[in-house]
Amino acid sequence: MNADTVVEIGRQALEVTVLLSAPILIASLAVGLLIAMFQAATQINEMTLSFVPKLMVVALVLGVGGPWMLRQITGFTTKLMENIPYLIG
């Protein structure tokens, strides 16, 4: 196994990480932006007002997208383990 192979595996791992975290982060960012605009308009400065809806949206995204996320990470891990003989030799 040479340095190029290690870099390629690391790149693929980072791609999977970004792919899996993007839906959660984007949904949380959108909800946070909406709540921040509401707080700015009404001048309500309550920290829990932004935390609870974000938590519910993250749970919803994980519930809806969880099976897809599990398939992605399982596929990456399976492919990586299947390629171990080729990586060692």
C-alpha positions as CSV (number, residue, x, y, z in Angstrom):
1,M,0.0,0.0,0.0
2,N,1.5,3.3,-1.0
3,A,0.8,6.9,0.0
4,D,-1.5,7.5,-2.9
5,T,-3.8,4.7,-1.8
6,V,-3.9,6.0,1.8
7,V,-4.8,9.5,0.5
8,E,-7.5,8.1,-1.8
9,I,-9.1,6.2,1.1
10,G,-9.0,9.3,3.3
11,R,-10.6,11.3,0.5
12,Q,-13.4,8.8,0.1
13,A,-13.9,8.7,3.9
14,L,-14.2,12.5,4.0
15,E,-16.6,12.5,1.0
16,V,-18.9,10.0,2.9
17,T,-18.6,12.1,6.0
18,V,-19.7,15.3,4.2
19,L,-22.4,13.4,2.4
20,L,-23.9,12.0,5.7
21,S,-23.6,15.2,7.7
22,A,-24.9,17.6,5.0
23,P,-28.6,16.9,5.4
24,I,-28.5,17.4,9.2
25,L,-26.4,20.5,9.0
26,I,-28.4,22.1,6.3
27,A,-31.7,21.4,8.0
28,S,-30.4,22.8,11.3
29,L,-29.0,25.8,9.6
30,A,-32.3,26.6,7.9
31,V,-34.3,26.2,11.1
32,G,-31.8,28.3,13.0
33,L,-32.0,31.1,10.4
34,L,-35.8,31.1,10.5
35,I,-35.8,31.3,14.3
36,A,-33.1,34.0,14.3
37,M,-35.2,36.1,11.9
38,F,-38.3,35.6,14.2
39,Q,-36.3,36.5,17.3
40,A,-34.9,39.6,15.5
41,A,-38.4,40.7,14.5
42,T,-40.0,40.1,17.9
43,Q,-36.9,41.0,20.0
44,I,-37.3,37.8,22.0
45,N,-33.9,36.6,23.1
46,E,-34.5,33.2,24.5
47,M,-31.8,30.5,23.9
48,T,-34.2,27.6,24.3
49,L,-36.4,29.0,21.6
50,S,-33.7,28.1,19.0
51,F,-32.5,24.9,20.6
52,V,-35.7,22.9,20.9
53,P,-36.8,23.3,17.3
54,K,-33.3,22.5,16.0
55,L,-33.3,19.4,18.1
56,M,-36.7,18.3,16.7
57,V,-35.6,18.9,13.1
58,V,-32.4,17.0,13.6
59,A,-34.3,14.1,15.1
60,L,-36.8,14.2,12.1
61,V,-34.0,14.3,9.6
62,L,-32.3,11.3,11.3
63,G,-35.6,9.5,11.4
64,V,-36.3,10.1,7.7
65,G,-32.8,9.9,6.3
66,G,-31.4,7.3,8.8
67,P,-31.9,4.3,6.6
68,W,-30.2,6.0,3.6
69,M,-27.3,7.1,5.9
70,L,-26.9,3.6,7.2
71,R,-26.8,2.2,3.7
72,Q,-24.1,4.7,2.7
73,I,-21.8,4.1,5.6
74,T,-22.4,0.3,5.4
75,G,-21.6,0.3,1.7
76,F,-18.4,2.3,2.2
77,T,-17.3,0.0,5.0
78,T,-18.1,-3.1,3.1
79,K,-16.2,-1.9,0.0
80,L,-13.3,-1.0,2.2
81,M,-13.1,-4.4,3.8
82,E,-13.6,-6.2,0.5
83,N,-10.6,-4.3,-0.9
84,I,-8.2,-5.2,2.0
85,P,-6.5,-8.0,0.1
86,Y,-5.8,-5.7,-2.8
87,L,-4.6,-2.9,-0.5
88,I,-2.2,-5.2,1.4
89,G,-0.7,-6.9,-1.7
